[in-house]
Amino acid sequence: MMNSEYISNPLFENDGTPQELKSGEEFSDLKIIIFSVEDKPYKIQHLYKNIKVDGYVWKNRDGLKELKNAMHAVSTTNQFYISPELNTTVHPKKVLEITDFDVFLIASLSTESLQEEISKSLKKKGCFTSSVNAIEKRLKFLKEHFNASNPTHLVAIAKDFGLV
């Protein structure tokens, strides 16, 4: 008769091999490092803030070296590790949080809506920031932040980031 601690759990396939693990919950202390070619700030921010991964390494020419650094850092500290090239994506003072308002503005621009039409749409939705002046200021700020030369260029950049 088998020792009861080796009885397989229904969470694992019973292949006749004694199982020492009872469930995946036994891995709750595992560190998670993402190793990806993705460099879009909003995706990295999502993994960092919402999924609570322990590290993010960008697959580039130095990716394997950075992965080794990340594994060492994550195993010896409780701090989030990120490739140096992407550090500004999670640094709280340098990150621009894209709001639903920003996405709406850019999406409206992508359909060639005029700022006056965007203002009317926002007023219909009951949005408190709906004046043409507020829209102009925010679009100017977004263009400067993304180094866009004009509204069309801003839309193109936003599409590249997957925002619209």
N, C-alpha and C positions, 0 to 999 in steps of 0.2 A: 504494500500500500504506500502511496506517495505521501510525503510530508505536506500538510495543508498549505504551507506557504508557497509551495510549488504548483498548486492547482491553477490552471490557466484562467485568466479573467476573460469574460466575454468581449472585452474591448480589444483583445488581441486574438488573432486567428489561432485556433488550436491545431498545431501541426505535430503534436506528440512530444515536443521538446518542453522540458520543464521551464516554467516562466518564473523569474524572480521579480519581475516588475508587475505591479498590480494594476497600474494605470499610468497615463501620460502625466498625471498631476505630480508624479514623483520628480518630474523635470522642471518644476516651477522655478527653481533657482538657476536655470540655464540662462546664459547671456545670449542676446540676439544681435548679430551684426549683419547689416544688409550690405551686400557687395554688388554694385549695380553701375551700369553706364548712365543711368538716369541722373540728370543734374538739375532738374526743375525744382526751384525752391519750395513751391507749395506742396509738392509730393514729399520732399524730405521733411518739411515742417509737419506734415500730417503723420508721418512715421514717428517722428520725434515726440510730438505733443500728444497724439491720440493713441498710437499703438505702443508707445513707450519702449522702442527698441533701444539697445544699449550702445549701438554704434552704426555709423553709415560711412562706407568706403566707396569712393568713386573709382570705377574701373577705368583707369587711364594708364599711361606709361609707367607710373609709379604705383599702380594699384596693388600689386602683390606685396611690395615693401610696406605700403600703408596698411594692408590687411594684417600683416605681422605686427605692426605697431598697434593697430586697433585691438587685436587679440590680447596683446600684453597689457595695454591700458585698461581694457574692460575687465580683465581678470584680476587686476591689482587695485583698481579704484571703483568707485560707484559713479563716476562722471561719464557723461555721454561723450563718445569719441566720434569725430567727423574729420574727413580728409581736409587738410589745410585749405585747399582750393575752394571748398564749399563752406568754410567756416561762417561766412556772413549769412548763410541761409538760416541759421538757427541762433545767431547772436542777437539777443533781444533789442539792442540799441540800433542795429543796422537793418533789421528786417522790416519791410513794408507789409503790413497785413492787408491783403486784398479783400475788400468787403463785398457783400452782395450788391451794394450800391455801385461800386466800381465795375463789377461784372455786368450789371444792367447797363451802365453808361457805355461801356465798350461794346457790348452786344448790340445796343441801339445804334451805335456808330457803324457797326458792321453791316447793318441793313440800310445804311445811308440816310438815317434819320437826322434831321436838323436839330440843333439844340433846343429850339422852341418846341418842337414836337416831343422831344424827350422830356422837357419840362411839363408839358400837358399830360403825358403818360404818368409821370411821377405824381402829379397832383391828383389824377384819377385814382391812383393807388393809395392816396392819403399819405404820401411820403413827406416828411417835414422839410427835407432838403430838396426842394423842387424848383428853386428859382434858376433862371438862365445864368445869372451871375455865379451861383454856387456850382452849377454844372461846369461853367467855363473854368473856374478856379481849380476844381478837382481834376478836370481833363488836363489842364496845364501842368498840375503837379504830377499826374501819371505820366505824361509825355516826358517831363524832365527826369523822373525816376527811371523810366525805361529807356532813356536816351532816344526817344522817338522824335523824328523830324516833323511829323504832321499826324493828324488823326488816323489816316490810312495806315501809316507806319505803326502807330500804336496798336491798331487792330491786328496787324500782321504779327507783331511781337506777342500780343495776348493769345493769338491762335497758336503760336509756337509753344507757349507755356501751357496750352490746354485750358485756358480760362474761358474761352468762348468757342 
